[in-house]
């Protein structure tokens, strides 16, 4: 029950989503018990999901790429369909040709925003702990030619309804095939206000001349190493970054080589 003062302001809501979601958890709440299977059919956990179909062997030597591959959760399509956009702004300027519909209406696909936008509505809402938003995004290092995701930040610790994922067609008059099982969108938990205070400043404004010269020299020495000894190593990679050290062998602080296994 929601208790209210005479002025109408809410003073307590025992069903506020953040009160019911454990830490480090995103809760998927289906619109009906018959949609429970849709959670595993649609959501993909990228934790430990390092592989990408288009990567060659050299790409897996890049730790920043393989770490990024594991960020967030993917949204699979449960249907097979074609998209074609004629470049117009109207609802009917984007055509969806459904070849294999989503089973049990797990997902609905629509073009009601116009402008080449395809809206994906899943049969569940998503909820997060207190102060944690979800950001909609492209799946990291996954691409479908002619499509890009629209980014949104949603206060999923507060809302009591679902939200849609929206993908934008970027190539008019280009037929795009979405197959059942394709990962077409993604979401990432991010703490509210985390990015707000960050600013960009010149190093000369905030650091010492000694620090500036050290970093510049380290960059020069690293370039020399890359053009010299590293050329003889597998994939021409000295793996300094992977091993968590600078060009002088000084260890990184709190270096991350892999994602932690999640509790069951």
Phi, psi and omega in degrees: 000142175264123177266137182231146172282172182299328181285352177096357179283137179288132177248342177205139174219101184289349178256016172303126187307320184297340179284348187242002183251124178295158175302150176057033183224139167250120182266126173260118184246111186285156179285351177191157183298336180286356180255006184301321181294340182294334182301308181286333179288330187259315189272131178244124176276120181278355178302125183068010180263075189280328190290144169225135187302327186269353180294138166266178184300325183297325182298328181286352174278353181264102182300318178304323178291314184289329174292315180299325179302337186262004181278128170085198184225140180267158174245116178274151168277135175259010180229162171247127182202163176252147175237135170217132184240132182271003179096354182277173183262352185280167180299319186271005176279350174245125182252131173251123178250101185281118181262323176219107186291162177293132180293139175057026181053040178299324180223147171241142180238133185213169180233028190290348175276344183071192175057030178074025180258129175252125183261132179249120178243119182267164182273030179207159170254159181241139185223145187231166177294171183303130176080009182248123175267167165245137176250124173279144191196170169292143170300133187297125177059031170236140187220141168240119185303126178094000181232147169216149180277144171274131182275138175218150175245121186239134177280079185282357171277347184248320189289150180243039179207173178278174170222161184261154169259137186232128179244141185252127173285132184250352183233100177300147175064024179244121180285124181245123178260125172253122180261150174306128181099346177295140175274115190248348179202179181201166174216154185224126173290137178212134183294132180299141180073358185301315185275343189305315188279354186288139176227164175249128179227155174294143177303330181295338180280332193230351181235179183268159176298325180297315179296316181300314182293324178298312181295319178297317180292320178300321177297319178294317180294324178293319178298321178296317179296319181294324181275349182246260186304325183295338181297335183268358184264161179307131182058020179053040184235123176279346176061030176302310183296316180302319181280354176074051179211156177273184185295342179263003180087006177288129185288145173290154173276129173052051183287138179248116176264332185208162176283145175287146174293139181275148177294145180279000000 
